[in-house]
Amino acid sequence: MRGGRAHSTAQAVDPSIKCETDKLRLIAKYTACRLNAEADAARAFGTPDFSKCESSFLAGWTKAEERARAKGVACWTEGDAEVVKGSVDAHTGSLAENLGGGDK
């Protein structure tokens, strides 16, 4: 309850906003998945396996956009999964490299 009023969880959410929130949650999950893969690889002195992270992210991104279209609207951004993925890849890779003692 906020400000003395009860808020219904059944309130309709604009499909464009739903798409945005779905994509933000996917980015969070993808980032966590990549960093966990980096941690597992560091522990095993191996190479990280991002395949599960990538397939889940790309499938979820497509579904978010399809859900919005099915409701007759477009996401505020569309067809940008690879660009977003590339940004997350670069940032998580950089973090892992820095934590591993490289690129200081």
C-alpha positions in Angstrom: 0.0 0.0 0.0 1.4 3.4 -1.0 0.1 6.7 0.2 -2.8 5.1 2.1 -4.2 3.5 -1.1 -4.2 -0.1 -2.0 -3.0 -0.7 -5.6 -4.5 -3.5 -7.6 -2.0 -5.8 -9.2 -4.6 -6.5 -11.8 -4.3 -3.0 -13.3 -3.7 -3.1 -17.0 -0.1 -2.2 -18.0 0.4 -0.5 -21.3 1.9 -3.1 -23.6 4.8 -0.8 -24.6 5.7 -0.3 -21.0 5.4 -4.1 -20.4 7.7 -4.7 -23.3 10.3 -2.2 -21.8 10.1 -3.8 -18.3 10.4 -7.3 -19.9 13.5 -6.3 -21.8 15.1 -4.7 -18.7 14.5 -7.9 -16.7 16.0 -9.9 -19.6 19.1 -7.7 -19.6 19.4 -8.2 -15.8 19.1 -12.0 -16.2 21.5 -12.1 -19.1 24.1 -10.0 -17.3 23.9 -12.2 -14.2 24.1 -15.3 -16.4 27.3 -14.1 -18.1 29.0 -13.0 -14.9 28.1 -16.4 -13.3 29.6 -18.1 -16.3 32.7 -16.0 -15.9 33.0 -16.9 -12.2 32.6 -20.6 -12.9 35.3 -20.4 -15.6 37.6 -18.5 -13.3 37.2 -21.1 -10.6 37.9 -23.9 -13.1 40.7 -22.0 -14.9 38.6 -22.5 -18.0 36.7 -20.6 -20.7 33.2 -19.3 -19.9 30.3 -21.0 -21.7 27.7 -18.3 -22.6 25.6 -20.5 -24.9 22.7 -20.9 -22.5 22.8 -17.2 -21.6 22.7 -16.2 -25.2 19.9 -18.5 -26.4 17.7 -17.6 -23.4 18.3 -13.9 -23.9 17.6 -13.8 -27.6 14.5 -16.0 -27.3 13.1 -13.8 -24.5 13.8 -10.6 -26.4 11.9 -12.0 -29.4 9.0 -13.1 -27.2 8.7 -9.6 -25.6 8.5 -7.9 -29.0 6.0 -10.5 -30.2 3.7 -10.1 -27.1 3.6 -6.3 -27.7 2.8 -6.8 -31.4 0.0 -9.3 -30.5 -1.6 -6.5 -28.5 -1.4 -4.1 -31.4 1.5 -2.0 -30.3 5.3 -2.0 -30.9 7.9 -2.0 -28.3 9.7 1.4 -28.0 12.7 -0.3 -29.5 12.5 -3.3 -31.8 15.0 -5.5 -33.5 17.8 -4.4 -31.3 18.6 -7.6 -29.4 22.1 -8.0 -31.0 23.0 -4.4 -30.2 21.9 -4.7 -26.6 23.6 -8.1 -26.3 26.8 -6.7 -27.7 26.8 -3.9 -25.1 26.2 -6.4 -22.2 28.9 -8.7 -23.6 31.4 -5.8 -23.8 30.7 -4.6 -20.3 30.6 -8.0 -18.6 33.7 -9.1 -20.4 35.5 -5.9 -19.3 34.5 -6.4 -15.7 35.7 -10.0 -15.7 39.0 -9.0 -17.3 39.5 -6.2 -14.7 38.7 -8.5 -11.8 41.1 -11.1 -13.2 43.9 -8.6 -13.0 44.0 -7.6 -16.6 43.6 -4.2 -18.3 44.4 -2.1 -15.2 
